[in-house]
Amino acid sequence: MADHLSDEERERYARHLVLPLVGESGQARLLESSVLVVGAGGLGSPALLYLAAAGVGKIGIIDHDSVDISNLQRQVIHVSSEIGEAKAESASRRLYELNGDGQFLPIVERLTETNALSIISEYDVVIDGTDNFESRYLIGDACEILGKPWVFGSVHRFEGQVSTFNHDGGPNYRDLFPEPPPPELAPNCAEAGVLGVLPGLVGTIQATEALKIILDIGDSLNGKLLAIDSLTMITRVLTFNRNSERATVTALEGDPMQMKSISPLDFVSKKNSGWTPFLLDVRSEREEGIASLDATDLRITHTSVPERISEIPSDRDIVVYCRTGGRSAAVVRFLVQSGWDQERVLNLDGGIHLWSDTVDSDIVKY
């Protein structure tokens, strides 16, 4: 990564450059980063504005809706003259006015099971600016498959919530909310109402979380749910863990690529019968020091696989593992998309956790 900034960039981002945890190298990282914001409404508006102002180099804006007069009470990225226009295009235009050096891509369509993986795979971080449970579960499942961190936000009347999911091996949305509530118990903003300023507060916190992830600074809301009551200005933090009994999501119903996987017990059984797969660990060096499988042939962090792909044989069966199966699933998908035989690249179901539960309890679950 090149740290060199132009004179204009040094002037524009001067307040970042004097921060010890950002500096020129951090700003260069922001300029090379990418964030997908799902929804250009109340939450997406402040998140988009502050991400663009911070210098995030590529921002995708996906929203199938158009600007309505009732949106303007809280969706501050849009103006009255844009009523009737696609929100994604309206937001993109405003971001270019704010920072003409960025790449702001409007995607005027709904995020669905058939397009979620292909769209999300192009970005480093995802921000959820939606207002319905169906979209949140879709984002969470797609990000778990792809190994992408995402920042959740929600608002209801005078209250808001923020959390960061699927970051650094942490929990995902289904660990906190296993099943969606009945529709009658989950009204959206149009049905329940919302204090107009509240999405601005929550969306700005979401942008803060995304910047922290990109810069690798501070403590994220990984495994923590921040709850905000705007009437009392009292905030609470609920901590939660990954559910070790929950099966890792490896495919969406509308996904044309159905990933191959193998359980730890089946892996051991086949290996004892003479099978000689290439076992690939895609965790960090720190995680390897905590627990590892003896038969491992190679360890590469999942983010380094593209640059070290030549070290992975294409003429053998490959079994990929991580802590719980999310990051390894993303690597399996990447290898197949890179030309590896889909029938010969398998995800180890449940990763280290399921191995410890079903094969060897001496393997540490962390």
N, C-alpha and C positions, 0 to 999 in steps of 0.2 A: 504494500500500500504506500503510495507516494504521499508524504506529508506536506509537500510544497503547496502553498496557497498563493494566489495572485494578490496583487496589491489591493484590488477591489474587494476580494474576499476577506482580506485581513481587516479592511475598514468595515465591511458589513457585519462581520462576526466578531468584532473587537471585544465585546463583553464576554464572549465565550473564551476567547484566547487567553484572557487573564485568569480564568478559573483553573486552579491546579489540576483538577480532575478531568478537564477537557483539553485546553491548550490547542496547539496547532495539529497535533496528531489526532486528537479526538474530533476536531472539526473536519479533518480530512476523512475520518471514518464516517461521519454523518453525511458528507457529500457523496460518498460512495455507497450509502445504504439505501434500502428500499422498504417502504411501508405500504400495505394495502389497508385502506379504510373502507369498511363495508357499511354503507349508509352515509349520505351527505345531509343528514338532518340535524337534530338538536345536539347529539353527542359528536357526530362527525364534523360539524361546523368548526367548533373551537379546536378540536384535535387537528384538523387539516390546516387551519391557519397557523397554529404554532409549530407544527412539523415543517411546513414550508418556510416559515420565518427562521427556524433553527438551521435550515440548510440540508434537510433530508433530500438526497439527490433525485430519488424517483418515488413518486406517490401515486398509487392507483386508487381511483375513486369509483366504486361500483354502487350504482343505485338505478333502479328501473323507473323510479317515480319522477314526477314533475313538480315544479314549485307551485304551491297554492298560497293564497293570501293568509290562511290560518297558520302557515309554517313560520311566518316572519316574526312572530312573537318570541321565538327561541332559536330559529335556525339562521344565525346571524351572518352566515357566509353569502346568503342570497339577499336580493333587494327587490323592491316592488316592480321595477321595470322588467324583471325576469319571470314574473308569474306566467305559468304555462310552459316554461322551458324545462328541459331535462335537468334534474338536480346535479347530476355528474358533470354535465357540460358547464352549467352555471358556476359550480364550485371550481372547476379546472380553470376557467377564465379568471376568477378572482385570485387564485393562487399565482397565476402568471403575472397579474398586476402587482402582487405583493413581492414576488421574487422571480424575475424573468430568467434566472439561471437554472431553475429546476426543471424536472420532467414530470408533468402532471397529466396522468392518463385517464380520461373519462371512459367508463365502461357502462354503457346504458343498457343494462340487462339485470335480471334477478340472479342472485347466487343460488345455484341449484346443485343437486347431487351429480348431475352430468358435467357441470363446468367448474365446480369448486376446486378440485384438485389441480387442474391445469392452470387456473387463475392464481390460486394461492401459492403454488410452487415457484412463481416468479418473484416472490417477495421475502424479505428477511423476517418481518414482523407483521402481524395482523391486528388491527383495532376493530373491535365490534361496536358499530354505531347503530345497531338494529334495535327494534322494539318488540321482538316476538321470540318465543322460545324455539320455534322451529329453526330459525336462522342461527340461533346460538348453539344448538346441538349440532347443526351442520358444520358451523365454523369449528367447534371443538373437535368433532370427529375428523374433519379434514386436516386440521393442524396436528392431531395426534398421529395420523397416518404419515404426514410429511415431516414430522419432527419440527414444526414451527411454533414459536411462542406467540401467544395472542393475549390481548388485553380486553377484558370484559368490562362493560359499563351498563348500568341501567338506572332509570329514574321513574319515580312513581309519586305523583302529587308533590310532597315536600321532602321526599327522601331519595337518596341515591346510593348506589353500590359500585365498587370497583374491585377487580382482582386481576391477577396475571396468571395465566394457565400455561401448562406444557413448557415451562421454562426450567432449564437445568435439571431435567428429570423429575420435576415437581408434578403435583396433581393436575388433573384436567377438570373440565366443567362437570362431567358425569360423576366425578368423585364427590363433588359438593352437592349437585342436584342430579341424583341417579335417573329420575324420570320427570318428564314435564308435568305440570299441574293440569287439571281440567281447564278447558278454554274459559269457562265462566269465572274461574279464579285467577285469570291472568289477563286483565284488561290492558290495552295499550294506551298511549298518551291521549288519543282522541276520545277514548271512553272514560278514562279516570281523571284526565287533566294533569297538568304539571306546571309548577312555578317556572316562568320563562327563564330565569337566570340559572336554575339548577343544572340543566344540561351543560351550560357553560362551565360550571364548576367541575362537574364529573368528567366532561370531555377533556378539559385541561389536565386533570390528573391522569387520564388515560394517555395523553400525549407525553406527559412526564415519565410515565412508566416505560413507554416505547423508547424514549431517548436514553433512559438508564440501561435498558437492555442492549441497545446498539453500542453505547459507550462502555458497557460493562462496569458500571459504577453503582455505588450505594446498595441498599437492600430493596429488592423489588417486592411487590405484593404476591410473591410466589408462595402458595399455601396459606394466604391470608385474604380475608374479605373485609374491605374497608366499608363501613356503613356510615352514612352521613345523614343527620337530621338537620335540615336547614332552619327549622323553626326554633330549635334550641342551640344550634351550632355545636352540638355534641357529636363526636365521632367515636365509633367503636371498631375494634379489630377482632374478627373471629378467625382463629387458626384452624386449619384442617389438613388432613394428610391424604395421600393417595390410597385408594381402596385396593389392597393387595389381592382381594378376591374378584375384582372386576376384570373381565377379559379385555385385553387391549384391542382397540378398534384397528382393523387392518384393511377394511374396504368399505366403500359406500355402495348402497344398493344400485345406484345408476352408473357406477364406475365400470367402464369396459374392461379394465384390467383387474382380474380377481387374483390377488396375491397368494402364492403358495406358502404354506407354513408347516411346521412340524413341532410336535410337543416334545418336551425334554425326555419323557419316557420312551417315545418312539425313536428319538435320536439315539439313545443309549442302546436300545434293542437292535436297531439297524447297524450301529457301529460294532456291536458284539458279533454280528453276523458277517463282518468283513467289509462293511461300507467305509470308504475313506474320503469323507467330504473335507473341504477346506473351511475351517471354522474361523470366522471373522468377528472380532470384538470391536464395536464402534463406540465404546465409552471413552472417558478421559483417562489420563495416566493416573490421576488421583483415585478414580473409581477402581482401576485395575489393582491398585495397592490394597484396596479393601477386600475385594473378592474377585476371583477369576476362575475360568474353567480350564482344567489341565490340558485339554486337547486343542487349545487355541493355537492357531497358526500365525495370526497377525492381529495386532491392535492398531486401529486408526480411528481418531475421533470422527464422528459422522460428518462434521463440516469439512474435514480434510480429504474425504474420499474422492471428490472430483480431481484434485491435483495429484493424488497417489493411486489413481485407478489402475495404472500399469502394474502395480504390485499384486493385483487380484487376478488369479487365473481365470480364463474364460473357457477352459476345456475340462473343468471339474465341477462337481456339485458344490455349491456354496451354501453354507448356513451362517446367517448373520444374527448376532445377539447383542443386547444391551441390558439395561437394568430391568425394564419391564416390557419391552417389545415395541415401543413407539419409535425411537430413533432408528432401530434396526429395520423397521418396516419402511421408513423413508429411504434407507440405503438400498433395500431390496428393489423398491420402485425405481430408484435412480439407475441401478445396474441394468435392470430390464430395459429401461428407456435408452440406455447406452449401448444396447446390443447383446447383452447376456441372455442366454436361453431362459425364458420364463419358467420352464419346467425344472430347471436345475438351480434356481436361486430361491432359497427358502428362509423364511423368518422363524426364529426360535420363539415359539409362543411363550409369552410371560417372562422371557428373559431370565436373568439371575433369580428373580423372585420365585417364579414357578419351579425353577430347577431346585432351589432350596426346599420348596414345599413337597416336591414329588420324587426327587432323586437323591439329594444329599443335603441333609439338614445342617451339616457343618459349613456349608457355603453361607456366608453372612448375607442376610437381607439388610439393606441400608436405605 
